[in-house]
Amino acid sequence: MAGPDFGALGATFKICRVLQAMSLIAVIGMTANFVSEIVSAKTAPPAVLVGTLSVTSVAVIYCVITFILFMDGILPFLINTVLDSLLLIAVIVVAVTVGKPLSYLDCNVIGQVSGASSSAYAFTAALGNSLDQDGGKIDYNHWIGGTKSTCLEMKSIWGLSIALCILFAFSAICSTCLWRRGKQTAPKEVEG
């Protein structure tokens, strides 16, 4: 299962894809856990979580498919560069949207000030306190500061989103270099 030999550039591309898939699966797991807990409390999850779950689910499928195509030696590197760049933009939007209110939040102070623990009861109480008045939706900005565990887990999602930005930028650069390398080594037609 070695795939085609593209040298160090190919190995770097493969490592990027594996790290992307691992990060995306971690983000999906944490986000899906939040959505599940919120839905089981019979409220609507914030759009930020639904958007994060959507983007990361599409991205993990894309990573798996392009990894398989790369291993078979049939990955169109130019198209892959464009798609990696588009996913980079989507992941940047996720990182900014998730991280904007988190950047001002100190998770270690949350449990000390309110006395709330990391239990399911504390999570449910924080969920009730962060409901919007206009129809039972969760206000993301208030919800992330409800419990220490919620804050820390959301900061983990934010950190992984930032790492994904770096990884998608890096894989787009690798893909561009692989495309140029393939273009330079392609046999030229002989006129004659």
NORUR-V41790 format. One record per backbone hydrogen bond with DSSP energy under -0.5 kcal/mol. NH is the residue of the N-H (numbers start at 1). CO is the residue of the C=O. If there is no record, write none. Layout:
# NORUR-V41790
NH,CO  NH,CO
This chain:
# NORUR-V41790
4,70  6,4  9,6  10,6  11,7  12,8  13,9  14,10  15,11  16,12  17,13  18,14  19,15  20,16  21,17  22,18  23,19  24,20  25,21  26,22  27,23  28,24  29,25  30,26  31,27  32,28  33,29  34,30  35,31  36,32  37,33  38,34  39,35  40,36  41,37  42,39  43,38  44,136  49,46  50,46  51,47  52,48  53,49  54,50  55,51  56,52  57,53  58,54  59,55  60,56  61,57  62,58  63,59  64,60  65,61  66,62  67,63  68,64  69,65  70,66  71,67  72,68  73,70  74,69  75,69  76,74  77,75  80,76  81,77  82,78  83,79  84,80  85,81  86,82  87,83  88,84  89,85  90,86  91,87  92,88  93,89  94,90  95,91  96,92  97,93  98,94  99,95  100,96  102,98  103,99  104,101  105,102  107,105  109,106  110,106  110,107  111,107  113,109  114,110  115,111  123,119  124,120  125,121  126,122  127,123  128,124  129,125  130,126  131,128  132,137  135,132  136,132  138,44  139,130  140,138  142,139  143,139  144,140  145,142  146,143  151,147  152,148  153,149  154,150  155,151  156,152  157,153  158,154  159,155  160,156  161,157  162,158  163,159  164,160  165,161  166,162  167,163  168,164  169,165  170,166  171,167  172,168  173,169  174,170  175,171  176,172  177,173  178,174  179,175  180,176  181,177  182,178  183,179  184,180  185,181  186,182  191,189
